[in-house]
């Protein structure tokens, strides 16, 4: 919980979360996991400043303690025990946006308007609720055509499902009858169908599919196949946290024991279906989870936030939650960019919209939630199409996120191998540094980048603790010495993002609009420009940087202590390094760096030395690699 919040206000309460994981890391050189599916309670220093206390709603408790000075070693052990994070399809790292069948801007279908405005977008989510109440009925043909049209324009398309069947909607009557006749729902102690109530599209009562029953799992998967039958690529895999304590389940347990495990069972059911039917080419994303969820899911999102800067439910809370989730070995996180709910009177305005887009740019998962939900009043919030500055600013965030796809791929594989998150709290590298203990909005994005998005209204400069070493801002190229607190300029359209000395970041070509395939010839896909790769690297004298891409390509950059001879590459204007064919370079002084741009000839293997810099690439695919070396 943030130190800014003495007590999380109603209706949340101090223990409210979609994704509890009873695991923590300590600066004293250990980590602890409460190995139970029962509800747990933890107090850190609230009763004694030198002690913590845990409790569980069970008469016994297994505690696993990992003893390592390095918290990354504890995460490695913890995820080895509880499941290595899933590696998703590459296109999952592309930006998505809520766009529905029939959504238009003026007279142009919105999915086409996004392309006209050059806002990179890989996926669209239409929120058609196949479960719990079959909102697809009667419009299957139209939905199938919509999915085909979106595919042609380079979009993956997501719908909506959850592990419930409506008991109050006539459209779900057949599913309800089948589930009851075959004993496939969780039951009350009296043996009747257990019911819960929440808003899923609209308020309704619902039965919970019993996922401890193998027949219940198989039936749930059959229900999910309805979405795939219309061509969808995946769905929001919603809810899972509504299990009541007294309910009875097929395997003999009650709701007290199953409550925390239920979202894990739900995610596993979807994972097993999709890996069988759409291997390597799907997305479902969950809000609810528990220990072990990370091994089954391509993505997690932070639930339904308030479209404001509110500390407990708005943008600051979302970023804080995502960074914290990474500390439990869950790497594939994103928020509802620009918020979902509009329950308060706080302005859901342009500043909030643009700042949240910047957070999305440096989150592993980026999805713009084009919604302003309030069940009892009409509310409005700023829109992507609100003005030209918003389109440019959000487009820049979406473009950065898209271009980072090769980097995200590398980081996802590292997460699978060792449990290291993609968004890395600085505590993971500097656990004994007190400055890291209270950090809540700055993080390493992999080993090379350090992001510190602005998450509070009115800020036009961002103060942060910067980790030791030299750092350079990616916009403006100001150089900072770390190991201390620094202040970075942050006008509304600037994301504070720095690359460390020795950091190397592979990026897609700036023209890429989508990570999905397309048949519409005007759409620039990642595959259509796969012969181009940009690489940003920061090097002081004597430094080197190396990264191996998902396809095995090795990229290396080295800088010697002394200047060497110029290469025989052609010297061109900086902009021409993007298009020259036979190899070229441009050298400029910008901000605090000597910037050297080297564009290599097309090939699978090369090494180029220019003055004090040597760049090397070796891989299976022929590429023109454009190194942007920031000499510190």
N, C-alpha and C positions, 0 to 999 in steps of 0.2 A: 504494500500500500504506500502511496506517495506520502512523504512527510508533510506535504501541503494539505493533506486530508486527515484531520483528526478522527473523523468517522465518516465512512462512506454514507451519504444521505439516503433516505428512503426514495424509491422502493427497493434499492439494491441491498442495503444492509452491509455490515462489515465483512461478511463471508460470501457475498454473492459473486459467482463467477460461472461462465459457461464451461471452463476448462480447468478444473482443479487437478494439480499434480502434486502429491505429497512428497516433495523432494526439495532439498535446498543445498546450496553450496556455502561454505564458511571460509572466511579469511584466515581462520586458524588452521587450515590445511586438511579439511575433511568435507565430506558431503553425506547427507542422510536421506534415505528413502523409506517411507512407511509402506511396506508391501502388503496392502490390503485394498479391497474394493469398498470397504465400509467408509462412511463419512469420518473425516478426521478434523481435528482442530489443533492449531499451532499458535503459540504465543511467543513472540520474540521480544524479550526485554520489557514486556508490558507489566510484568509482576515483580521481576527483579532485574535490574539493569545488567547483571552479569550472567543471566540464565535464560534458557528457553524451556518451554514445556509443550508436550504433545499429548493428545488424547484421541481415542477412537470409540465409536459406538459398537464395541465388540469386547468380549471378555478375554481376548488375547490379542497380541500385536507382534508382528514380525518387523524388526527394524534392521535395515541393511546399512552399514556404515562403510563408506569408501574413504580410505586414508591416502591422500596425495597432497603435496604442496601445490601442485599445478591443478587448478579446477578443470582444465580441459581433459586431464587424465581421468578425473572422476566422471565427467560426462561420457567419456569413452567407455568406461566400465558400466555406467548406468544404462546406456543405450545398447550395450552388448547384452545386458541382462533383460531388458524390457522391449527390445526391438529396434533395429536400425531404421533411420528415416527412409522413406520411400523416395525414389528418384523419378520425377514426372517426365512426361513428354516435353520437349523443348518449347513447344508453343504455349505451354502453361505459363511461361515467363513473359508472354506478351500482354499488353494492357487489354482489359475488357471494359465494356460499358453496358449499362442497362438500356437495351433497345428492344422494343416490342414489335410484333407484327402490326403493320399499319402506322408505325411511328414516322412522322414526316417533319421536315423543317421547311416551312413554306409549302411548296408543292413537291419537294424532292424527298424520296425515302431517306430516312436518317442514316441508314447504313451506307448509302451512296454519298450523302452530304459529308459524312466523316472523311471520305476519300477526297472529295472536292476541296475540302478545307485542309487537307494534308495533316490530319490528326491521326497518328499511328494507332491502330486498334487491331488486335488479333482476334478477340472474342466478343460476342454479344450474348447477353443473358436476357431472355424474354420473360422469365418468371411464370411460365405456364405451369400450373400446379397439377401435375399428373396424380400425385398423392399429396393430400389425403382424400380429395373429393372429385378427382377426374374432371378437371376443368377443360381438358382437351376434347371431351365428347362433343360431337356434332361439328367439329371444325378440323378434323384430322387432315383432310385434303389440303386445306388452306395452310395449315401449319407445316405439312410436308413440303409444300411448294416454297414457303417462306425460308425453310432451312436450306433448300436447294439454291435459292436465289442468293442467300447470304454466303453460302459456300463458294459460289461463283466469284463473289467479290472479295474473297480472301478472309472470311470469318469462320471461326469455330462457333457453334451455337449451343448454348446451355439452357436447360429448362429448370424445373423445380420438382423435388421429391422429399418426402420424409417418411419415417418408419411407422406411420399411423394410418388408420382408416377412419373417415368421418362416420360418426353414428347419428348425426343430425341432418346431413345433407342427402336428399333423395338420389343424387347422382352417384353416390357411393353405396347405395343399398345392396347391390349385388355382391360387392366386395365384402361388405359387412356380414351378409348372410353366409357367404362361403367361409369366412374366418370363424364365425361362431359355430357353424355346423361341424367344422373340423378341429375345433379347439385350438385355434392358432393365435389367440389373444391372451395377454396377461389377465389374470382373474383376481377377483376380490376373495377374501377369506370364505365368503358364502358360495363361491363357485360361479358367480356371474361375471360378465365381461367388465373389467376395470375401465373406468372412463376418466378422462381428464379434459380440461377446457383451456384453449388458448386461441389466439388469432393466427390463422394460417390462410392468408388471403382475405379471410373474413372470420368473425367469431364463430366457433363451432365446438361441439364435444367430439371426442375422439377415442378410439380404441387403440391400444398399443400392441403391435405385432410382437409375439413372444419369440425373441431371437435366441433364447436358450434351447428352443425346439428345432431340431434339424428340418422338420417339415415347415416350420415357420420361416426359417431362413430361405428355403427353396421357394416358398410362395412369395416372399418379399422380392426375391430376385426376378421371379416371373412378372410381378407387377412393375418392376423397374424396366423390364424389357419393352414395355409399351413405349417408353421414351425413345429407346434405341430404334424401334421399328419405324419411327417417323424421321429417322436420320440424324437425330441430335447427337452431339459429341460428349454430352455429360449433363450435369445439373448441380444446382445448389442442393446439398444433402443436409437438410435443415433439422433443427431441434434434436431430441434425444435425451433431454434432461428431465422429462416429466414422468418419472417413475415414482409411484407412491409407496411409502414404507410397508403397508400391510399386504400389498399385492402378492400373489403366488405365481410362480413360474414353473414351466415344464420340468426343469432340472431339480426341483424341490426347494429352491431358495426363495426367500421373500424379497420384497422391494428394497429393504434395508441393505441387503447384500448385493443386489443387482444394479442399484441406482447408478453408481459411478461407472460400472462396467458396460452399461447398456449402450452408450455412444460408441464404445470400442467395438462391440458386436455389430452395431449398425454399419460402421465404417468398413469392417472386415467383410460383411456381406456384399457391399457395393464393390469393394476392391476385388474380391474373388470373381464376381460377375464380370467386371470390366476387363480384368487381365485375361479372362477366357475369351470374351467376345470382341474386345477392342485392344488387343495387346499393344502397349506402347503408344497409344493414340487416344487418350481420354482425359477428362477432368471431372471429378466431383469434389466439392469443397464443403467442409464441415464447420459448424460453429462450436458444437459441444464435443468434448473429448475428455480423456483421462490418461493415466499412465498406459503406454502402449499404442495409443492412437497413431503416433508418428510413423509406425511401420506400414500403415494401411492407406494413408491419405496423400493425394497429390497436392492438397492445399488446405489451409485453415484460414478462416476469416474471423474477425473479432466481434461478430454479432452486429446488433443494430444500434449504432451510436447516435447520439444527438448531433445534429448538424451545426455545432457551435464549438467554441473554445472552452467549453465547460470542463472543469478539472476531473469530474467523476464519470462523465458519460460522453464527453466530446473528444476533440482531436488530441489533447495532451494525454488523456486516459488511454486512448487507442494505442498511441506509440509506446507508452509505458508498458501496456499489456503485451504488445508484440515483442519488445525487447526482453521482458521477463519470461515469456514463453520460450524464447530461445535458450534461456538458462536452464530449462528442463529438457533440452534435447529435441525441441519441436522447431524445425528450421523454416518450414514453408508457410509463412504467415503473410497476411495482408489485411487491410481494414476496408470498410465501406468508404471509399474515397468520397469526400464531400459530405459524408454523413447520410443517415437513413431517416431518423425520426426528427420531427419538428414539434416537440411537445412543450417547449418553453418559449418565452418571449424574447430570448436572446437573438440577435440578428444573424440569420444564416446567409451571410452576405458574400460579396466578391472577395474580400480579404481571406475569409475562412476557406472559400472555394480554392483559391490559388495556393494557399499554404498547404492545404490537405493534398492537393495534387503533387506538390513537392515531396511530401512524405511518401506518397504512393510510388514516386519515381525510384526511391531507394529502398523500398520494401520488396521482398522477393515476389510477392503477388500484388498486382495493381488492378483494381476493379472500381470504376467510377459508378457510384450508386445514385442513379438519376431518380431520386425519390425524396419526398418530404412528408413522411407518414405521420398522421395525427387522426385517430379514429373519431374524435369528437369536435374537431374544428378544422377549417380550411387554413392552411399555412402555405407560404411560398418561400423558396430559397433561390439563391443566385443560380443561373443556368450556364452551361458551357457556351451556349450561343448568346450570352448576355451582352457581350461587346467584343470588339476585335482584340483588345488586350488580353481578355480571358482566353480566347481561342488560341492566341499565340503562346500565352503562359502555360496553359494546360497542355497544348500541343508539344511544347518544349519538354515538359515533364514526361509525357508519354513517349516522346522520341528518345529521351535519355534511357528510360526503362527498356524500351525495345532494343536499343543499341547494346545494352549491357547483357543481352541474352547469352553470349558465349561465356561471359564471366559468371553469370548465375549458374550455367551448366556445370562449370568447374566446381563452384561452391556447393552445389547440390550433391555432387559425387563425393566431395570431402565430408559432407554431413553424413552421407550413407556409410562412409568408411569408419568414421570416428565419433559421430555425434556432434561435431562442432557446428554451431548454428551459422546461418548466413549473416544475420544481423547479430553482431557479437558485442555484448556489453563490455566496456573496457576492463571491468573486473576480471574477465577471463584471462587477460594478459597481464594485468597488474593487480593481483588480489590483495597485496599488502599496502597498496597506495590508498590512503583515506579519501582522496579526491574522487576515486571511482565509486565509493560506497553509496553516495547519494546521487549519482548521475542517473537521469531519467529521460533524457532526450537526445543524447549523443551516443554513437555506436560505430564500431568498425563494420564496414560492409565487406566481408572477406578480409584478407590480410593487407590489402593495398589501399583501401579507401576509408576515410573517416567522415561520417555524415553527422550534421548537427542541425536538423531542420528547425525552423521557427514554428512553434506551436502555441504561441500566446499573442493575443491581439495587440496591435500597435508597435510591436518590436521591429526595428529597422537595423538592429545590430544584434549579434548573437555572442554572448559570452560563454565560453566553454573551457573545461580543462582539456588541454591537448596532450596526448601521450608523448613520451620522450622521442627525440629525433627531429629531423627537418621535415616540414610539410609544405605543400604548395596548393593554393586554391585552384580548382579547375576552371573557374571563371575569374579572369583578371590576373591570375598567376602571382598573387602576393605570396611571399614566402614567410613562414613562421617557424620559430624554434619552439619545440614542445617541452614537455615536462613542467608546464606551468599553465596558468590561466591566460587565455588570449581572447580578444574581441574581434570578430569578423563582421565586416559590413554585410547587411542583409536587407537591401531594398525589397519591395514586395515580390518582384519577379526573380529574385536570386535565391537559390538553394545553397547554403553553406556546405560545400563538399570538397574535401581535400584528398590529395594522393600523397602517400608517404615516400620519403627517400628510399629508393629500392623497390617501390611498388610498380607493378605492371598490370595493365587492364586491357584485355581484348574487347573490341567493340565492332558491331556491324556497321555497314555503310550507312551514312546519314539519310540516304534516300529510302530505306526500308520502311514500308507501311504496315507490314504484317508478318508474323512468323508462320502463318498458315498458308497452304497452297491456294492458288486462285486460277480461274480460267478467264476472267475478265482481263484483257491484255493491258489495260492502263494501270493495273495495280502492281506496285513494286513489292515483290515478296523477298524474303531472305534468300530463298533458293535462286531467284533470278539474278542476284548480284553476289553469289557465293564465291566468285573469283576475287572479291575485294575484302580486305580486313584491315581495320584500323587498330593500332596499339598505342596506348598512352603509357609512358614510363617516365618516372622521375629519378634522376641520378645525380648525386654529387660525385666528386672525383674519387676513384677507387671502388665505386659501387657497381653491383651487377644485379640483374633481375631476371627471373625465369618463371615461365608458366607453361603447363602442358594442357592443351585444350581437350575437349571431350572426344574428338576424333583422333587424338594422338599427336597432333601438331605441337612441336616444341618451339617456343619463342624465347629468345635470349637477347638481352641488351647489356653491354658492358661499357664502362667508362674508365679510362686509364688515368693515372695521376698526372701525366704530362700530355700536352697536345701533340698529335701526330700529323701526318700529311693529309692533304685534301684528297678525296676520292676522284675518280674520273667521271662521276655522275654529272649530269647536266644541272647547272644552277638555274632555277626558275623562280617566278613569283610564287609566294606561299600558296595561293589558290590553285596554281597549276600542279602542285604535288598530288592533288586528288585525281587528276586525269592523265598525267604523263604515262606513256606506255613502256619506255625503255629504261626506266630508272632515273630518278632526279632527286634534288634536295633543295631546301630553302632554309636559310638561317636568319633569325631575327632576335631582337631583344624586346621582350614583352614582360611587363611587371617586374618581378624579381628574378627572372630566369633567362638564360640563353636558350632559345627554342630552336631545335634542329629537327626539321621534318625530312625524313628519308622515305622515298617511295621506291620499292624494289621492282624489277622486271617480273613478269608473270612466270611462276615456276613453283616446283615442289620443294626445292632446297636451294638456299643461297646464304652467303655471308658477305656483308658490306661493311667496310671500315671507312669512316670519314672523320678526320681530325682525331679527337680523343674518344670516339664512340664506335663500337662494333655491334652490329645487329645481325642476328641469325634466325633463320626459320627452316624447319624441316618437318615435312608432313606428307600425308597421302594425297592431298588435293592441290592442284595448281592455283596459286593466288598471287595477286599483287598486294603485298603487305605494306601498309603506310605507317611507319613508326613516327610518333610524335614525342621526341625526347626532350624533356624539360630538364635542362642542365642547371643544377642548383649551385 
